[in-house]
């Protein structure tokens, strides 16, 4: 199960991905607008066949893609990862109609996906989210008198329009470097939202607007701001009211996987996942200005209508959808971190081998060479743990949660160490705007927080260890 080395074909594929990232994706990333979705970059990922592989490849292939892209273009890596994070619940739990409408467009890069889990008061403690959706029908009089529920709006019917094509299957992945089938013609893209004023969301379809790459969903819970709630609006209808925060690709995504509470007081057992298109009435958003500029924002729900046709999986079982998605993507967050660590390590090797200092090269100083050796040691150890966790997922191993947590924890903490050490070895030049290490120094911090902070990963590991001990 555990992969201690890759096959020659896998190594060649990784090398090809690094070349594609440097030659075809990096120039598009450089043209993007910081803080906005780079639709041209996403469309190119679709043309290369990489987005389609999100739905047909295993966890190990996902890790190889993310590490290879991150090495040469972190923006391309993150854009790919966010398409997978936002669309995986649709792929794994969506209805035939949901899959047919959205997955072909995600795969060809004409639809942008987003994963909307975090709230102002529910970050790392995801089960504490307060966006509620009650499945039971209620009369208009009940809704009008309920203190916690908004009054019902007009009747709502989901948009029947569906994109052409079928849901992707394991034998339909486009080959690397080729275009997926049925590439829809692009249409005009609305102007991107600003990073301050809330704007009404629409469902853009163009794949050409040159905006910046993306950042994973951050989850640092803070204060208990007004939570997203869902009031009943007839049988199997709800109205979502409240806020989601630190949502990557918001407010410019075409659809959101939204997690809302359907059973108050039930904890993780009372959450339902909904597929919410961006053009639903009452849905607005605003961008957030982050340390490393990414398209990430907050979403405001003002009686946004959803129905049973929008449910992903089963009602009250949405937490399983969220955790299943994170178990798949956590090892690949580690792969993203390993790609950045390797890029920083290679930069440090080149610099210390060529830099004249103290009558020789920097590498001749034992303190420097030992530092580089430690960086290489930790990077390789993190890579092996990522591969082990991904292989465990592909083998349907029962210890996936523990392995995934270990991989994300070790790899993200390692990348932080390696990038920081590389900056130290370069000196002040590494802190100049535009330097590779200046970029990586800002990029490397967020993965220790999103998709489960390092402290959460330690809690998961300990919980799994004690559960195994008690089961003996």
N, C-alpha and C positions, 0 to 999 in steps of 0.2 A: 504493500500500500504506500509506504513512505518512499518518495523519490529522492535518492541521494545524488543523482546526476541526471541530466537531461539527455534525450536521444539526439543524435546528430541532426535529424530533421527539425527538432524543436529549436536547437541552437541556431540553425540556419534561418528559421522563421523569425527568431528574435533579432538576428542581425538585420534581416530585411525590414523589420518594423522600425528599428533604430534609424535606418537609412531613409525610409519613407517619412518618419517624423522630422528628420533634419531637413530633407530636401523639399517636401511637399506640404507639410503641416506647419513647420516653424514660420515660414513666410506669411501664411494666413494668420497665424496667431499674432505676429508682430503688427499686422494691420488692424487688429481688433480694437474696439473702444473699451478701455478699462471700466469695469463695473457693469457690463452688459453682455448678454449672450452673443457669442460669435457664430452666427448662423452659417456663414461661409465655411468656417472651420468644421462645424458639425456636418454640413452637407458633403464636404470632402471625405470625412470619416465614413459617411454612407457610401460614397462612390468607390472607396477603397475596399468595401465589403466588411469593414471592421464592426460597424454597428449591428449588422445582421448576425455576426458571430456571438453577440451577447446572448442570443436566445438559442443557440445551437451548440455552444461549447461548454465544457466542464469548468469547474473552479480553477483547475491548474492552468488551462489555457487563458482564462480571464486574468490570472496573476501574471502570466508571461506577457500578455498584451499590455497590462498596466505598467509593469516594470520597464518594458522596452520603450514605450511611448514616453514615460516620465523621464527617462535618461536624456532624451533629446528635446522634449517639448512638454512641459508640465501642463500647459493649457490644453493640448490635445488629449492628454491622458485624462484630465479631469472632465472634459467635455464628454468623452466616451463613457467614463464611469457614471456620470450623472444620468445619461440616457438609460443605462442599465439599472441604476438604483430606482429611478422613477417608474420605469416600465416593467421591471421584473414582477411586481405584484400582478400586473395585468397579464403577463405571460403565464405566470404560475397559477393564478386564481381567477382570472377573468372569464367571462362568458364567451361563447363563440362570437357573438356580435361585438363585444368589446375588443377582443383580440383582432378581429377582422378590420375594425375601424382604425385602430391606433398602431398596432405593431408594424405593419408595412411602412407607415410613415415615419415611425421612430427609426426603423432599419435603414431607410434611405435618407434620413437626416432632414426631412421636411416638417417634422413635428418634434417639439422640445418637451421632454418629460421632467417631472419634479416629484420629489418625495417629501410630503408635508406631514411630519410627525411632531416636531418640537413646538412648544408654546412658551410664552414668557415665564410661566410658572411650572413648566414641565419640560426639562431638558434631559439630563442624564436619567432622571426618574420618569421614564417615558410612560409608565403605567399610571402616573398621576394626572395625565391630561384630562381636561375638563370639558372639551368640546363634546357635547352629548347629542345622541340621536335616539329617540324613543320609537320603537317599532309599533307600539300600540296606537290604534286610531283614537282621535279625540274629536269632540264636537267643536264647532266654532266658538260656542259659548264657553266651553272649558278652556280653550286656548286664550280667549280674550280675558278671562278672569285669572289665569295662572300668572303668578307674579314673576316667575322665572322664564316664561316663554313669550316670545314675540307674537303679535297678532298675525293671523294667517294672511297671506297675500293671494294673488290670483292663482288660478289653476295652472299647473306646469306640466308640460309634456316634453320628454327628452328629445333632443334633435335627432331625427331619423337618418340624417345624412351619414353615410359611411364611406370611408376611403376604399377604392377598389383593391382587390387582392385578398389573399387568404392569410390566416395566421401562420406564422413561420413554424416549420417543423424541423426536426433534426437533420433531415436530408435536403433541406432547401437553403442552407447557408451560402451566401455568395462567396466565391473564391477571393482570396486576398488580392487586392489590386483591381478587381472587376466591379462593375456596377451592379447593384441588385436589380431584379426585374421590376418593371412597372414603376419607373421613376416619374412621379407626377410633375407636371409643368409648374414651375414656381409662379406665384402671384405676388402682388404688391404687399409689402410688409409694413405694418403701422409703425409710427415712430416709437422708439423705445421709451420706457418710463424713466423719469428722472429719479435721482436718488433722494428726493425729499418729499414732493407732493404726492399724495395717494392718487392713483389713476385707475380708471375702470379697465378691467382686463378684457382683451378680446383673444380670439384664437388665430394668431398669424400663421400663414402657411408658407411664406417665402423662405428660401434657403440661401439668401444672398446677402442679407444685411451684415456688413463687416463690423461685428462687435466682439467684445473680449471673451476669453475663455472662462471656464466655470470653476466653482469651488464646491466641495462636498458640504452636505448639510451640517451646520454647527448645532450643538445641543446644550449649551451651558445654561441650565435653568437658573432663573433669578427670582423676580418677585411675582406674586400672584396677581397679574393684571387681569382684566376682564377676559374670561376664558371663552373659547368657541363652544357654543351650545347648539343643539339641534332640537327644535320643537316639532311635534307631530303635525302633519298637514293632511290628514286622511290616511286610509290604509296604505301602508308601505310608502309613505311620503314624509319627508322631513324638511325643516328649514334650518340651515346652519347659520349660527350667529356667534361671532367671537373673533379670535385672532390666532394665527400661526406666525412663528417668528424664526429667523435664521434658516430660511428655506432657500436652498440653492436653486438657481434658475428663476426664482421669483423676482419680480412679478411678470416675467416675460415668457414663461412656459406656455405651451398650448394646452396641457392638461396636468392635473395634480392628483397624486394618490394621497388622499386625505384621511386621517385617522380621527374618529370622533367617538364620543362616549354614547352608547346606546342603552346602558343599564347603570344609572347612578348608584354609586356605592359598591359596585361589583369589582372594582380594581381592574386588573388585566383581563378579567373575564367579561367585561362589559364594554368592549371597544369594537367598533365596526370600521372596516376600510371602505372608502367610497372613491370612485373615479369621477373627478369633477373637471369637466372642460372649462377652459379659461373664460369662455364667453357667457357663462351663467350669470344671470342678473344678480346684482348685489355683491359680486366678488370684485374687490379692488386690491391694490397692493402698492408698495413703495420700496425702493431700493435702500440698502444699508451700506454705509461707507466703512469698509473693513481695512485692517492692517495691510493685507495683500489684496488689491482690488479684484473682486470677483462679482459675477451676477448673483447676488444673494439678497433676500429681502424679507419683508413681513407681508402677510396676507390678512385682509379684513373681510369677514363674512357678515353681510347684513341681510339676514333671512334668505340665504342662497338656497334655492330649491334643489333637492335630490330625491330620487325614487329608488325602489327596489332594483330597477334596471341598472343603477349606478353602483350597487354593492359589489365589492370584490371578495369572493369567497362566501363565507356565511356571516350572518348577523351575529354580533357578540363574540366573534372569533377573529377579529381584526388584529389583535395583538400577536397572534400566531403568524399572520401575514407579515407584520413588521419584523418580528424576530427571525422568521425564516429568511427574509430578505437580508437582514443584517448578518446572519450567520454565513451566508454566501459571500457577502461583500467585505466582511471584516478582514479575512486573509488577504484580499486583493488591495485593501487599504495599506496593509503591510507591504505588498508588492510595490505600490506607488512609492512608499517611503524608501524601500530598498533601491528603487531606480534613482531617486534623488541622492541617496547615500553614495551609490556607485559613481554618479556624475561628480559629486564633490570629491570623492577619493581619487578619481582619475585626474581631476584638476590639481589636487594637491601633489600627486605623483609628478605630473609634468612640471609644476612650478618648482618643487624642491630639487628636482633633477637638474634644472637649468639655471637656477638662481645662484649667483655668486655671492658669497658672504664669508667673512672671516678667513680669507685665503683659500677657499675651496667652494664646493657646492653645499647648499643647505643639507642635502641628503647625507653628507659626510658627518654631520653632527649626530651623535647617538640619540640625543633627546628628540631630534626630528625624525630619524628613521624608526625609532621605537614608537613614536606617535602614529606614524603612517601604518606600521605593522598592526597596532591596536585597532585602527580604523578599519583595516582590511579584515581583521579577525571578526570584529563585531558585525560587519556588513555580511560576510559569508554565513555566519551563524544565523543571522536574521533571515537571510534568503532560504536557508535550509528549513527553518521552522515554518516559513510561509508555504514552501512547497509541501511540507508534511501536512499542514492544516488543509491545504487545498486538495491533496490526495485523499485525506480522510473524508472530506466532503464528497468527493467523487465516488468513493467506495461506500457511501452511506453509513459511515462509522457512527456508533452511538456517542462517541466523545467529541463530536464536532464543536459544540459550544466551548468546551475547555480549550481545544486546540486553536480554534479561531481567535479566542480571547488572547491566548499566549502569543500567537503570531502577530496580531495587531499591536499588542503591548510592546513586545520586544523590538519589532521592526520600527515603529514610530519613535520610540525612545532612542533607538540606535541611530536613526537618521538625524535626530536632533543633535546627538553627540558628534556624529561624523561631520555634519555641515558646520557646526560650531568650531570643531578642531581645524577644518580646512580653512575657515576664515582666519583663525589664529595664525596658521602657517603662512598665509598670504600677506597678512598685515593689512594696512590701511587700504590698499588697492581693492581688496575684496568688499569694502563698504561703499565703494563708489557706485552711483546709479548706473545701471546697465551691465554691471559685472555679473557673471553667472552666479557667483556665490552670494551676492547681494540679493538676487532673485530667489535663490534657494533658501536663504536665511529667513525670508518672509514667508515663503511657501511651506516650509517644513513645520511650522508651529501648529497650524490648525489640525492636522491629522491626529494629534494627541488628545484632541477634544471631541471632534465629530464622530458619529457612529459609535458612541460609547467612549467616554474619557478614560484615560489610563487607570484612574481609580476604580471605575466601573469594571474594567477588564480584570483587575486584581480581585474584585469581589466575586466575579463570575468564576474565576479560577478556583478560589478558595471554596466557594459553594459546591462546585463540581467535585473537588477533592474530598470534602467531608461527606458528600453523598455517596461516593464510591466506598469510603472507609466504613460508613454505616451499613452499606449493603453487603459487606463481607460476612 
